[in-house]
Amino acid sequence: MKHDSRLSSVLHALLHMAEQNGSMTSQTLAQCMHTNPVVVRRTMGLLRKAGIVASARGHAGGWNITADLSAVTLRQLHEVLGEPAIFAIGNRNETPDCLVEQSVNAALDTAFAEAEALLLDRFAVVTLADLAADFARRHAERCPEKE
């Protein structure tokens, strides 16, 4: 079963962009995201519509973050990406005639809804600035400055 990794990929790219002094090309971002530049342009286009990034053409062109990192939440990015399914599991049959399967669906639907609400609530309080700070801390621990 394939997982939807677009949110993870977008976060990865945005954190790389946040560390750059200048634009990043679709080609460079594609290398960071392990994907095709066309996929990057499509995804960045969604972020541009949301006011999170901007693009410039030409020799020094590429993608830049335009939004304040502390104002962009994981929930917002999830919504920008079209609110992909949170879970890869689901009901066997959405409209069963079998009463047993109806009972199973009711229990699963309740659990899925509660878990999704909890996750989306958490996404709403985690910002790109939080992730950038965590990255900076991890980087400093791994690569301490030499005196």
N, C-alpha and C positions, 0 to 999 in steps of 0.2 A: 504494500500500500504506500503510495507516494505522499510525502508531506508537502505542504505549500510553504516554501521557505522564502517567499518574497519579502515578508517583513524583516526577517533576519538579514537578508541580502541588502535591503534598503538601509537598515541601521548600520551595517558594516560599511557601506559606501559613504553614508553621511558622516560617520565618524572619521573616515579617511579624509573626506573633504574638509572637515572641521580642523584637521591638523595641517592642512596645506596653506601656504601663503600664495594664493592665486587660484586660477581655474584648474579643473581636472577634465581631461578629454573623455569622451565616451569610451575610447579605446583603453585608456588607463583605468577607468572605473570598471570596465569589463574584465580586465585582468584581476582587479581586486575582488570582484564578485564571482569570478570563474564562470563567465557567461559571454554572450555575444554583444557587441556594441549596439546592435539594433534593439535588443532587450533593454539595455541601459537607457537608450534614448526614449523608448516607450515609457519606461518606468519614471524616468526623470521628467518626462512631459506631464505625467500625473502630478508630480511634486511641484512642478512649475505652476500648473493651474491652481494649486492650493497655496501658492505664494511662499513655498519653502525654499525653492532654488530658483536660480535664473541661469540663462545660457547666453553665451556670446559667440559669434562666429569669427572666423579668421584665424590667423597664425597664433595669437595669444588667447584664442577663445577656449570655451569649455563650459563646465558647470561650476557654479558657486552656490554656497548656502546663503540665502538672503534673510532667513528668519532668525530670530533670537532663539538660540538653542534651549533656553529655559522656558520658552513658550510653546515648544513643540513636544507633544506627548506621544507615547507609543499608541495610544488610542486614536489620536488624530491620524497618525500614519496608517494604522490598520484601516481606518475609514477611507483614506485617500486611495488605498490599494483595492477598494471595492469590498471591504469587509469579508475577506476570505473565511471559509469555514474554520472554526477554532479546533474542532475535533475531526479526526480521520475515521472515527467510529460512528455508527448510526444504526437506525432501525433496519431490520431485514426487509420489511414491507411497511410503507407509510400508511396504507389504508387497508389493514387486514380484516377479513371476515371472521377469522378465528378469535374466539374470546380470550384464549390464552395469550395469543400474540398481542391483543389489545391491552391486556394487563401488563405485559412486558414493555410495550411501547410507552404506556403511561408512566411507569416507573423510570424508564430510561430518559424519557423526555423531561421529566421533572429534574432528574439529576444533571442532565446536560445543561438545562436552562440555568440552574443554580451555579454550576461550575463556570459556565460562560460569563454570567453576570459578575462573578467574583474576579475572574481574570480580566474582564474589560474594566472593572473598577480599578484594579491594580494598574492596568495600562494607562489609565487616566491620570495617575499621579507620578509616573516615571517619565522624565523628560530626556531629551537629547543631552542636555547639560549634565544630568545625573550620569548618563553613560560615558560622556566625555571625561568627567571627573574620575569615574571608576577606572577608565582606561589610563588616565594620567597617573593614578596611584599605582596601578599594576606595572606600568612602564617604569616608574621610578624605582619600584622594588626590584625589578628584573635588571635594570640598567642604571645602578646608582652612579651619580657623577663622581669622577675621580678627583681627588684634591691634590 
